[in-house]
Amino acid sequence: MAKRKTIIPLASVERLIREVGGGKVRVSESGRATLAKILEMYARDVAEEAIKLAHHAKRKTVRGEDVELAYERVYRGIR
């Protein structure tokens, strides 16, 4: 199976993990790649919902309020 590249940079994911761990953790390549994949899947779900909300409001521009509401809907499983 070919490795799928993510949009989210692995270095950013590593920094996030290290920050959460107080700088006292090491992060493997597979750990970075797996979290990046999960974060991207979740972000895509929120983005899709935000786009739906903007279109419903007859806008082409996704606003911060769309993303916030989309996050609430996706996070709580409301679709």
C-alpha positions in Angstrom: 0.0 0.0 0.0 1.4 3.4 -1.0 1.9 6.1 1.6 -0.6 8.9 1.3 0.8 12.3 1.7 -1.2 14.7 3.9 -1.7 18.4 3.5 -0.7 19.0 7.2 3.1 19.1 7.5 4.6 16.4 9.7 6.9 18.9 11.4 3.9 20.8 12.6 2.3 17.6 14.0 5.6 16.8 15.7 5.7 20.3 17.3 2.1 19.9 18.5 2.8 16.5 20.1 6.0 17.8 21.7 4.2 20.9 23.0 1.4 18.8 24.5 4.0 16.5 26.1 5.9 19.4 27.6 8.8 18.9 25.3 9.6 15.7 27.1 8.4 13.2 24.4 9.9 11.7 21.3 7.7 11.2 18.2 8.2 8.4 15.7 7.6 9.0 12.0 4.6 6.7 12.1 3.2 8.6 15.1 3.5 11.9 13.2 2.1 10.4 10.0 -0.9 8.7 11.7 -1.9 11.8 13.7 -1.5 14.0 10.6 -3.9 11.6 8.7 -6.4 11.7 11.5 -6.3 15.5 11.9 -6.7 15.9 8.2 -9.7 13.6 8.0 -11.3 15.5 10.9 -10.5 18.9 9.3 -12.0 17.8 6.0 -15.2 16.9 7.8 -15.4 20.3 9.5 -14.5 22.1 6.2 -17.2 20.2 4.3 -19.8 21.2 6.9 -18.6 24.8 6.9 -18.9 25.0 3.1 -22.5 23.7 3.4 -23.3 26.4 5.9 -21.8 29.1 3.7 -23.8 27.9 0.7 -27.0 27.7 2.8 -26.4 31.4 3.6 -26.0 32.0 -0.1 -22.3 32.9 0.3 -19.2 31.6 -1.5 -16.9 32.7 1.4 -16.6 30.5 4.4 -16.4 32.6 7.5 -15.1 31.9 11.0 -18.6 31.6 12.3 -19.3 28.8 9.7 -16.2 26.9 10.9 -17.2 27.3 14.5 -20.7 26.0 13.9 -19.4 23.2 11.7 -17.0 22.2 14.4 -19.9 22.0 16.9 -22.0 20.0 14.5 -19.3 17.6 13.5 -17.9 17.3 17.1 -21.4 16.5 18.4 -22.2 14.3 15.5 -25.1 16.5 14.3 -25.5 16.5 10.5 
